[in-house]
């Protein structure tokens, strides 16, 4: 018995709602007894742990940066006095560790160097030494650009700064172990920073003191990303209860944190001053209290962070969590989520067994249809009526497309789908190679064979299709006895000219070996025109009917080159861009210079002879012909005739040489005018 998807889903929803309602009403009375202060304690614990982790990561990143720079100096990878390499090392550490604000180095002679982050936009390099004019403070400012930095400006300012006068240097120059220190006296800054400082010894010689410092404004930015409850906030207090970091997502080294703003800040400040004053800064564990500010009660918790006596203060208005109704609703939501999860699990199991698996198989069939792999699609019976009908319709669609695909270039459709090209008019300019292939004597064949011409030409079209596709080309259309194809779209192909040349040569060879005969019972021959250049490629047509094709001068020239084969008795003519793109991969002869009707400019055309990797050496008749062509263009007609005759004899019959001999003799008898350039005019289409 088959049932509809609607009935199956309805039964599933009814079971889910019934189970959910039962569980919700059963759990209602337990959720109402939850204590609001447990919620506050949980929020405080989460925030404190998060801040503790962030502070720990920040401190460890500073210590890791200090150790990395120290290793570079100690291992003598660079020397501390190598300014350019030292700048690179300091810069790389600032870029790798976004929480670090300063890296400084002080020498025993009073020289000083520092790299200071300027927010997310750039940094500055600060240096003081005797080589700087009047021992000024030199400051180079850089801005960040994608993947690099860019020098912005340089400034000098008088300074009396000497690292030897300050605690971060004096306290560590005679110590062997690094440690943290509070610093208030870095040049050009009035901020209090916390630095990890220690000496650098190279080959047992003391070089100076290296520090890596963090600014609390970076911690303020992190606090700005936290939300203790809907209306709460987190602050960091120093050991004496002062607020040193506030929630401010915009704070950094350039933009100081907005201290003293808002009621939550005042509550945190009051809590730090009063709670720590009564309990002492060294008291262990979290301290909790209730603070009333402007008649609004707040729950405050101060939790140690384990660094410099810092504590994180979470301030949450009691109104955010004291409501019994809100507590009950929250717990009901949790209970409902559990019920929904269980019900969903059952639903998924049922839907997967009854609906999802059959649908996935139908989807696979539709994917095969999308790829035109319609032979693998079959009907898949199902107990659900809709799925059974859908599978039957899919199988019928595949059967229809199996017949329709013979009218559509299957590989082209696959490539267009894979490339995401929309089925609407439009295109883009691409560099491609275009091929036109025509059958000589097709009109006579049509008159001779009538309807049988379709059967006669089928091997030609089959050979043309397989040859073009094998060499990565795209068949555009069949036009009577002609084939148009192009390379370089929709798939990118850097070797489009070479692939097109290989396809053209193979196409001529395949047709010649097929033994097809024309109306004169001669072997059927094909003429190929091949040209490369920019063309507009895309969906050409209307909203009702589209053709993925190429248009432009490069297409027109390829078509005219195919026709030009008639005059020269050649099989494959290529344009100059194809010659240039294919390069040394092909062997050609320069055939002539043409002026094509309806097109401005001259066109040097070449006859494609072979691929370079298929012959041992260039045939000698090519050089003879091109020598004759050179004589012909400079009016040395007697020499031209001799060279063309040599080419004809060497090749054992060369229609192009015969044509050029005829032209040269005619011009020898009737010399051309003074403005003659040797360009042949072509008006055949």
C-alpha positions, 0 to 999 in steps of 0.5 A, spaced: 500 500 500 502 506 497 501 513 501 502 520 500 508 524 502 503 529 506 499 523 510 506 521 512 509 527 514 502 529 518 502 523 522 510 524 523 508 532 525 502 529 530 506 524 533 512 530 534 507 535 537 503 530 542 510 528 545 512 535 545 506 537 549 506 531 554 514 532 556 513 540 556 507 540 561 511 534 565 517 539 566 513 545 567 513 545 575 521 543 575 523 549 571 519 554 575 524 552 581 531 554 578 535 559 582 536 566 578 543 566 582 545 560 579 544 563 572 548 569 574 554 564 577 554 560 570 554 566 566 560 569 570 564 562 570 563 562 562 565 569 561 571 569 566 574 563 563 573 566 556 577 572 559 582 568 562 583 564 556 584 570 552 589 573 557 593 567 557 593 567 549 595 574 549 601 573 554 603 567 551 603 570 544 608 575 547 612 570 550 613 566 544 614 572 540 620 574 545 623 567 545 622 567 537 626 574 536 631 572 542 633 565 538 634 569 532 639 573 535 642 568 540 643 563 534 646 569 530 642 569 524 642 576 524 646 581 529 642 586 533 645 592 530 643 589 523 637 595 522 634 592 516 634 585 518 632 587 525 626 591 522 624 585 518 624 580 524 620 585 528 615 586 523 614 579 522 612 578 529 607 584 529 604 581 523 604 574 526 601 576 533 596 581 532 595 581 540 602 584 540 603 592 541 610 593 542 617 590 540 623 594 543 630 593 544 635 597 548 643 597 548 648 598 553 650 605 549 643 608 550 641 606 543 634 604 542 629 601 537 622 599 537 616 597 532 609 599 534 603 597 532 598 602 530 591 599 530 589 595 524 592 600 519 599 600 520 605 600 524 611 605 526 619 603 527 622 608 532 629 608 532 634 613 537 642 612 535 648 617 534 647 616 526 641 619 526 641 627 526 642 630 533 640 623 536 633 625 534 627 620 535 626 617 528 619 615 526 618 611 520 610 610 519 608 604 514 601 602 512 598 595 511 596 593 504 594 586 502 600 581 503 605 587 504 606 593 508 608 600 504 612 606 507 608 612 508 612 617 511 618 619 516 619 624 521 624 626 526 623 629 533 628 631 539 628 626 544 632 625 551 629 618 551 635 613 554 633 606 555 638 605 561 634 610 565 627 606 565 625 600 569 624 595 563 631 596 562 635 597 568 631 591 572 633 586 567 640 588 564 643 584 570 638 579 570 639 572 566 631 570 566 626 574 563 619 576 566 613 581 566 614 588 568 609 594 568 611 599 563 609 607 563 615 610 559 615 608 552 617 614 547 611 617 544 606 614 548 603 615 555 599 609 556 601 603 561 603 597 557 605 590 560 612 588 557 615 581 557 623 583 558 629 579 558 636 580 556 640 577 549 646 574 550 650 572 544 657 569 544 657 570 552 656 578 550 650 581 553 647 585 547 641 589 551 634 588 553 629 585 549 621 587 550 615 584 547 609 589 550 601 588 550 596 594 551 590 593 554 586 597 549 587 590 545 584 587 551 578 592 551 577 590 544 576 583 546 571 585 551 567 588 546 566 582 543 563 579 549 556 579 552 554 577 559 547 576 558 543 581 554 545 587 558 551 585 561 558 587 560 565 584 562 571 589 565 578 587 567 581 591 574 588 592 576 590 589 583 588 596 586 581 595 583 582 600 578 578 599 571 584 598 566 580 594 560 572 596 558 568 593 552 570 597 546 570 593 539 573 599 536 579 600 541 586 599 539 593 602 539 591 608 535 584 609 538 584 608 546 578 605 549 572 609 552 573 609 559 568 612 564 562 611 559 555 608 562 552 605 568 556 598 567 563 602 568 561 606 574 558 599 577 565 595 575 569 601 578 565 602 585 565 594 585 573 594 585 574 600 589 569 597 595 570 590 594 577 589 594 578 595 599 574 590 604 577 583 602 584 585 600 587 584 593 590 577 595 584 574 596 583 567 593 577 565 589 571 569 586 568 575 589 560 576 588 556 582 591 550 586 589 551 593 587 545 598 586 546 604 582 541 609 580 536 605 583 538 599 579 540 593 582 546 589 579 550 582 580 557 583 580 562 577 580 570 579 580 574 573 578 582 572 579 585 572 572 592 570 575 596 575 572 599 582 576 593 581 581 588 582 575 581 580 576 575 580 571 569 583 573 562 581 570 556 586 571 549 584 569 543 587 571 538 583 575 532 585 571 536 581 565 535 574 569 531 575 575 524 574 572 521 567 574 517 567 568 523 568 563 527 563 567 521 558 566 520 560 559 528 559 558 527 552 561 521 550 557 525 552 551 531 547 553 526 542 554 522 543 548 529 543 544 530 536 547 523 533 545 524 536 538 531 533 537 528 526 539 522 527 535 526 529 529 531 523 530 525 519 529 522 523 524 529 523 520 529 515 521 522 514 518 523 520 513 530 517 511 527 510 510 521 512 506 522 518 503 530 520 503 533 514 500 528 513 494 528 521 493 536 521 493 536 515 488 531 519 484 536 525 485 542 521 482 538 520 476 536 527 475 544 528 476 545 523 470 540 527 466 543 533 467 550 530 465 546 527 459 548 520 462 541 518 460 543 511 459 544 509 466 537 512 468 531 507 470 525 507 474 525 506 481 519 503 484 516 506 491 511 505 496 509 512 496 505 514 490 508 521 489 515 518 489 513 512 484 510 517 480 516 522 480 521 516 478 516 514 473 516 521 470 524 521 471 525 515 467 520 517 461 524 524 461 531 520 460 528 516 455 526 523 451 532 526 452 536 520 449 533 521 443 533 529 443 541 529 445 542 527 438 540 534 436 544 537 441 552 537 442 552 533 449 559 535 451 558 542 450 552 542 454 556 539 460 561 544 459 556 550 459 553 547 466 560 545 469 562 552 467 555 555 470 554 559 464 547 562 464 542 560 459 540 567 457 543 572 451 550 574 453 557 573 452 564 575 453 570 576 449 575 571 449 581 569 444 579 563 441 581 559 434 575 558 429 575 552 424 571 551 418 571 545 414 567 544 408 566 538 403 569 539 396 563 537 391 558 537 395 552 540 391 554 535 385 553 529 390 547 532 393 544 532 385 547 525 384 545 521 390 538 525 393 536 523 399 541 518 400 546 524 401 545 524 408 547 516 409 553 518 404 555 524 409 554 520 415 561 517 416 564 524 414 560 528 420 562 522 425 569 523 423 569 530 424 565 530 430 570 525 434 576 528 431 574 535 434 572 533 440 578 528 441 583 535 440 579 539 446 574 543 441 567 545 441 563 543 435 558 549 434 554 547 428 553 543 422 551 547 416 550 543 410 556 539 408 560 544 413 562 544 420 564 550 424 568 549 431 572 553 436 577 552 441 578 556 447 571 556 450 567 555 454 573 551 457 580 555 457 585 552 453 592 556 452 594 551 446 587 552 442 591 554 436 596 548 436 590 543 438 586 546 432 591 545 427 592 538 430 585 537 429 585 540 422 590 535 419 587 529 422 580 531 419 583 531 412 587 525 413 581 521 416 577 523 410 582 521 405 583 515 408 575 513 408 575 512 401 569 517 400 567 519 392 564 525 389 560 526 383 566 525 379 568 519 382 574 522 385 576 521 392 572 526 397 576 532 399 575 537 405 577 544 405 579 547 412 580 554 414 583 556 421 584 563 424 585 565 431 584 571 435 579 575 439 571 573 438 565 574 442 563 568 445 557 566 449 549 565 448 547 568 442 540 569 440 533 571 444 530 569 450 526 563 446 532 560 442 539 560 444 546 558 440 552 558 444 557 560 438 562 565 437 561 571 432 566 576 430 572 578 425 576 572 427 570 567 425 569 571 418 576 570 416 576 563 418 570 562 413 573 566 408 580 562 408 576 555 407 573 558 401 580 561 399 583 553 398 579 553 392 584 558 388 590 555 391 588 548 391 590 547 398 587 543 404 588 547 410 589 555 410 590 558 417 591 566 419 597 569 421 594 569 429 594 562 428 601 561 425 603 566 431 600 562 437 602 555 434 609 557 433 614 552 432 609 546 433 607 546 426 610 546 419 607 551 414 608 555 408 607 562 407 602 562 401 600 569 399 597 576 402 590 577 401 585 583 401 578 580 403 572 583 400 568 587 406 574 587 410 580 593 411 587 591 411 591 585 408 592 578 411 598 574 410 595 567 409 599 560 411 598 553 408 598 548 414 603 542 412 604 538 418 605 538 425 613 539 427 613 532 431 610 528 425 616 530 420 623 529 420 625 535 417 621 541 413 620 539 406 625 543 401 619 545 396 617 550 402 623 554 401 623 554 394 616 556 394 617 562 399 623 564 395 619 565 389 613 569 393 619 574 396 621 575 388 614 576 386 612 581 391 618 585 389 617 584 382 622 580 380 617 575 376 622 571 372 626 569 378 619 568 381 617 563 376 623 559 376 622 558 384 615 556 383 617 551 378 622 548 382 617 548 388 612 545 383 617 539 381 620 538 388 613 537 390 611 533 384 605 537 383 603 543 387 597 547 385 599 553 389 605 554 385 602 553 378 597 559 380 603 563 382 607 561 376 600 564 372 600 570 375 607 572 375 607 570 367 601 575 366 605 580 370 611 579 366 608 580 360 604 586 362 608 589 368 603 592 374 602 599 376 607 603 380 602 602 386 602 594 386 603 591 392 603 584 390 596 583 394 591 578 391 584 580 392 579 575 394 571 576 393 569 569 394 564 567 399 
